[in-house]
Amino acid sequence: MRALRTCRLLLLACAGLTAQNLKDFEKRVTEFTLPNGMHFIVAERHEAPVVSFRTYVNAGSVDDPSGQTGLAHMFEHMAFKGTETIGTTDWPAEKKAMDEVERTYDQLDAERNKGPRADRNRIATLETELTMAIDRAQAYVRENQYARIIEENGGVGLNASTGYDATEYFYSLPSNRIELWFLMESQRFLHPVFREFYKERDVVMEENRMRVESSPQGKLVQEFTATAFEAHPYRNAPGGWPSDIADLRRSEAQAFFEKYYVPANLTEAIVGDVEPAEARRLAERYFAPLPARPLPPLVHTQEPPQPGPKTALVDSPAQPLLIFGYKRPDQYDKDDPVFDILSMILSGGRTSWMYRELVQDKRIALAAQTVPTYPAGRYPNLFLFFAAPSQGHTVEENQAALDDLLARFKAQKVDAQSLARVKAEARVAVLRRLDSNSELAALLPAYYAGYGDWRKLFTTLDEYQKVTADDVQRVARQYFVTQNRTVSYNVQPPGARPPAPKGGAR
């Protein structure tokens, strides 16, 4: 009873804190949209002379054209390569050299496209000429000058990420360097030059080798995702498929940029020691010149109903790992907050069902976790489970234990104490993220772009409070069904498997 009372008190405290935070945030948040459609969210926090910036592009790997997977990721790399004035020793000469690269590449593609009639000697000659042309263009490059300017002015955390639904660019600066961000960020979208495209393409290929081909876990996750989704582009990893990456062209990256990097598809978050009026003045000066263009189309491919359970096995001598997931609706569904609460009940810490049963009591797993939204939430996706078997135990044993656990979970309602505790933890976890300028700068544009209003961040916390034990049981029963499940795990390659013990299994 004492623990339950503590949880209730914590919930009440969090509820009051949420309401107060929302009122405070609304006082400290200024929003404006430029005539070209670009939206800005400015949150004032004057406690320290630092400002965090986030550019949220409402386009990710789901928007990669067919046969050009990895293109969103490629442009993310291009955005750090500078402009017509940053990153070059002589832009007119460099542009001429880059254009020569494209002309040579066009000739090479034209010969290759002849298929069996192609002249192999001609291809070899053009490949050599292409390498030489790339080297000539490279001679004009001032490598990493864009990043170096930011870092020399106190910038920290300079990075970017390409996900399934979005691409984001972010870093922080001292507040007396705010105008530098407006200059640098606007210029890379006003005057992108796609410098070092083919060199960077090799870098992306190497990233794929490290993260997937040389990573047993990465390979397993890729195989699982590609098996779970039959048609929807969630099946494609954000990095792209190697055969697509190897043939990406600079002109294709430019076409992607022109289609998806339109002002109305960009949201800018500025959080920290900033004056809204000054931010607006600088936005109008630096970003208003971006020409307005139509919003890109949404993804129309829909995942067909799954006809039955799917399984994907991956030969690997690495530590066994079990992954399985159930199809679930998108983030706009009324049950989205229920999935979050359900996930925390199952795997949120040492008191969760999965930890107590698989890790603590039975000791058949080193770790067991859920992910309520995978790989992203804008379209129908998966509720994910994974388990890493402990020494002497198997994925089959873990799968059987999890099947038994889920059967019992669906058969009984979660108790009031556990539900109250999880709600409190979920709310506190989100509120904790609001303490950081960089975290808040990540949350605000994501909620604005995803839901049309950053306040959804706070209403989601209120929705958690409304989740009932009946909701949790109903969602588990409705979606955790074998027909909607995909299972993947790694197995020892045939040559590496130990011989079966004589006299049968022990």
N, C-alpha and C positions, 0 to 999 in steps of 0.2 A: 504493500500500500504506500509506503514511503517513497519507493522508486516511482510509482505511478504519479504521486502528488508532485514529485520533482519535475517529471516530464510535463505535467500540466502547467506548472508554474513557468517552465521554460517556454512552452508554447505561447502562453499569454504574453510573456515578455517579448518573444519574437514577433507576435502579432502587433503589439504596440510599436515595436521598433520599426516594423515594416511600414506601418501607416505613417509614422513620424518621418521615416526616411523618404517616403514618396513625396510627402509635403515639402520636406527640405529640398529634395532633388528638383522638384518642379520650380522652386524658387531660384535654384542655382543653375538650371539648365535653360539654355537658349537655343532655339532651332530656327533655321532659315533655309530657304531654297533659292538658288540663283535662277535667273530667267532661263538658263539652258537646262534646268532640271536637276542640277547637282545639289544634294542635301547635306547640311552641316548640323551636327549636334555638338554644342559647346557646354561643358560642365566646369563650373568654377570651383577650384580648390586652391586657396591661397596659402595653405600651411607651409609649403616649401616652394622654392623658385624653380620648379620643374614642370614640364608639360609633356604629356604622352599623346601621340598622334596615331590614328589608325585609318587607313583607307580600305573600305570594304567594297569589293567588286562582286556584284550579284551574278557571278559566273564561275563555274569550276569545271571539273573533268566531265560532268554529265553533259556539258555543252560542247565537248570535243566532237568535231565532225567525224563521220564514219570513215575509217581508214586513216585518221589523223589523231589517234589518241595520244595524249601527252602534250597537245598543243597549248592548252591553258597553262600547263606547267612550264612550257618553253617560254611563253611570253613573260611569265613571272621572272624568269632568269634575265630576259631581255630588258626588263624595267630597271635593272641595276647597271646597265651598260652605258648610261650617260645619254647625252643629247648632241645636238649639232655643235655645241660649244664646250661641253664637258666630256672628257674622255678621248679627245682627238688632238693630234698635233697639227692637222691640216684637213679640215672637213671637206672642202671641195675636192681635194685630191683623194681623200679616203672614199668619198661617195663614188667617184669615178671608178676606183678600184673595186668597190663593193658591187657596182653595177656590172663590171666585167666578170666577177664571180658568177653572177646570176646568168649572164649570157652563156658562159661556158657550161654551167649546170643545165641550162635549157637544151643545149646541144647534146649533152650526155644523156639526159632523160629521153630526148627524141630518139637517139640511137638505141637505147635500152628498150624503149617501147616497141621496137620492131620485133621483139621476141626472137623466134628461131631464125629470123632473117637478119638479125643484128650482126654488124661487123665487129668481131671480138678485138681485132687490132685497133679499130677506130675507138672503141670503148676504152681500151687501155691508154691510148694517147690522150683522150679527153680527161680521163681520171688524173693523169699526171698534170695536165694543164690546169685542172681545177685546183689541185693541191698548191700549185705555184701561184695561182690567182688569189687563193685564200691567204697565202703567206705574204703576198704583196699588200693586201688590204690590212693585214695584221700589223704591218710595219708602222702604220699611222696611229695605232691605239695607245692611249695612256691607260694602262690597266688599273682598274679599281679606283679611278679618280672620283667617281660619284660618291662611293662609300667613304673614301678618304676625306673628302670635304666635310661630310657630316661628322665623322669621328673627330676631326681636328677642331670642330666647334663644340665639342662636348657631347655629341650624340652617343647614346648607348642603346643596346638592344636592337640594332638595325637588322631587320630580317623580313621574311615573307613566307607565306605558306599557301599551297594550292590544295584545296579539299575537293570533295565531290560537288558541293553546292556553291562554293565561294572561293575567291582568292583574296588574301589580305596582305597589306604592307604596313609595317609598324616600326616605330622607334620613339625614343624620348630625347628631349633637348632642354638645356637651360632656358628659362622663360625669357631671357634677353636675346635669345636666338630664334624666336618664333617666326620671324619673317623669312628666315632661311628655309624652314620647312615649306612654307607656301611657295617659295621660289623653286626649290628642288623638286617638290612633289608635282607641281603643275607642269614644270618643264618636261618631266619624263613622260607625261601623257599628252602634252602639246606637241612635242618634237621627238617622238621615239625614233631611233635610228636603226634598231635591230643589228647593232654592231656585234661582231664575233659570233654570229648565229651558229655557224657550223662547228666552231670550236666548242661552243656551249652545248651543242647537240651531243657531242662526245662526252661532255661532263654528265649530262642527263642519262646517257647510256650507262656510264660507270656507276651512277647512283642506283640505277635499276639493278645492276649486277650485285652491288653491295647489299641492297635492301631486300632483294628477292632471290636472285639466283644463288647468292652465297649465304643466304640466311634461311635455315630450315623453317623457322617460324614465319618469316615473310612469305616463303613459297607456299606454306600451308594456308595462310590467310588468303593469299591470292587465289589459290585453287578453291577454297571454300566459297569465296565471294562469287567467283565466276560460275560455280555450280549452282549456288542459291538463286542467282538472277539469270533467267533465260534470255530476256529481251531488253530489259531496262538497262540504260548505261551505267547504273550502279555496279554492274558486273566488271567494268573497266577500272583498273587501279588509276589513281590520280597521276602517277608517273607515266602511264601509257604502256602499250605493248612494244617490246623491243623492235619488232619488224616495222611498226608504224613510225617509231621515233627515228629509226635509221634513215627514213625517206622524207622526213619533214623538211619543208622548204621555207625560206625567209618570207616569200610572198604569201604563204599560207598563214604564217604567224601575223603578218600585217593585216590580212583579211579578218582574222579572228579578233584582233585588237579593234579594228574599225567597226565590227559588228557588235561586240560585247562591252567595250570600254567607252560606252556613251555616257555623257554626264548624268542622265537620269538613272543610270544603272550603278552609280557610285554614291556611297555614303561616307562622309568624313566625320570622325569623332576626334574632338580636341578636349582633353581633360587635364586640368591642373591650374597653374598660376597664369590665368589668361583673362583678358577683358573681352567680353562678347562683342562690344562695339568695334574694337580693334580687329578682332578676328573676322568680323563681317567685312570691314573695310579691305583687309588683305585678301579675303576670298574673292571679293568683287574685282580687285586689281589683278590677281594672278589666275583665278580659275574661270572667271566670266568669259575670257577669250575662247575657251573650249567650245566648239560649235555644237549646237543641239542636234541630236540625231534620234531616229525612232528607237524605241526599246526593242531589244531582240526578242524572238519568239521563245515561249516556254518549251520544255521537252514534251513531246506528244506521245512518245512510245510508252505504252503501259505494260506492266508485267502481267502476263496471263495467269489465271488461277493455276496453282500448283496441282498437278494430277496425283501426286503421291510423294512419299518420302524420298529424299535424295541422299546419296552417300558419295564422298570423294576421299580416296586414300592416296597418300603421298609417300613414296619410298624415301626414307631418310634414316640415317643412323643416329640422329640427334635425340635428345631427351623427348620422350613421348608427350604429345599434347593433343587434347581433345577440344574440338570446337563444334558447337551446334547452335542453330538458331531457328526461330519460328517467325514466319511472316506476320507483320503487324501493319496497321495503317500509318499514315503520315503524321507529322507534328501538329496538323490542324484538327485532328480528330478529337472528339470530346474526351476520349480515354487516354490522351497523351500523358496527363499528370498521373494517371493511375499506373501506367507503365513505370514511371520514375519511382513512385512509392513502392511498387512491387519489387523493383530491382533492389532497392535498399533493404527490404525485408529479407530477400533471399541472400544478398551478399554484402550488405553494408556493415562491415566491421566484424569484430569477434563475437558479437551476440547474434549474428545472422544465421539463418538456417543452414546455408551451405558450409560456412566456416565451422560451425559447431559439429556438423555431422561428418563431413568429408575430411576436414583437416584436424580437428581437435579430437573427436571421439573415435572414428574409424581409422584415422591416419592413413587414408589411401591416396590423399592428394597433398601436394606441397602448397598449392594455391587453387582457389576456385572462385570465379568471379562472374558477374553478369554485366552486360552493357545494354541499357534499355533502348537505345536508338543507334542502329548500325546499318550501313556506314555513314549515313547522314539522314536528316529528317524531312526534307522538303517533299519527298515523294515516299510512297509506301516502302517500308524497309524491314529490318529484322530486329527481334529481341534476341540478344546473343548470350550464350553461356560458354565458358571455357574452364578447363581443369587441367592441371599439370600433375600427373600421377607421381606419387612418391616411390622411392626405391622399393622394388619388389612387387609393385602393383601395376595394373594395366589400364589402358583406356577403356577396355570393355568393362572392367570392374567399376570404373568411375561412371561410365555411362549407365550401367545397371543401377548404381546407387542414386544417381541423379534422377533416373526414371521413377524409382521408388519414392524419392523425396517429393517430386512434383505430383505424383499421384496422391500422396498424403496431403500435400499443400492444397490441391484442388478439392479435396474431400472435406476439409475443415476450414473454418474462418479464422483469420488471424486475430489474436486476442487484443483487447483494447490497449493494454499497456505497451505491447510491441508497436502497434500502429501509432500511438501517441509519440513514442520515442523516435520512430523513424521520421514522422512529420517534422518534429523539432530539429532533428539532425539535417534534414533536407533543406529546411529554411535557413538554418544557421550557416550551412555550407555555401549557399548562394550569397547571403549577406556578408560573409567573410570576404568573398571575392570583391565586394564593392569597396573595401578599404584601400585597394591598390588602384592608383591612377591607370596603370597599363591594363589591368583586368577590367576596369570599368570601361575604358576605351575600346576593349574587345567586345564587351557585352552590349553596349548601347547600339552600335550600328548593326550588329547581328540581329537583335530583336526588331529594330526598325525595318531592316530589309526583309526579315523573315515574316513579320506580322503586320507591318505598317505603322507600328507605334512602339517606341522603346519602353513604354509603361507596361507592356506585356510582361516584362521581367518581374514586376511587382504583382501583377494580377495572377501570374503563374504561382507565386507563393501562396496567394489566397486560395487558388484552386487545390493546392496540396491539402489545405485544411479541410476541404469539402470531401475528400476521398474517404469512403467508408469501407468497412470490412467486406460488405456485400460487393462493392465495386471490385476490390482486389480479387475475390474469389471468382466473380463473373468473368473478368478479363482473363484470368489464368485458365479457366475452363474453356473459354471461347477460342483463345489463340494458341495455347500450348497443346496442340493436337498433332498427332504423328503425320497426318497428311501434309501439314504445312512446314515440316521440319527438314532441315538439311544438316547432315552430320559429316564432319571431316576430321581425320586424324592421321598421324604419320605412323608408318610401320617400317620395321627393319627390311632393307633390301634383301632379296633372296640369298645372295652370297654372304650376307652378314648375319643371317639368322642362325642362332645356335641350333645344333642338331637336337631333335626330340629325345628326351630321356628314355632309356631302355625300360621296358616294362610298363610303358604308359605314363601319362601325366601324373605328377604327384599332387 
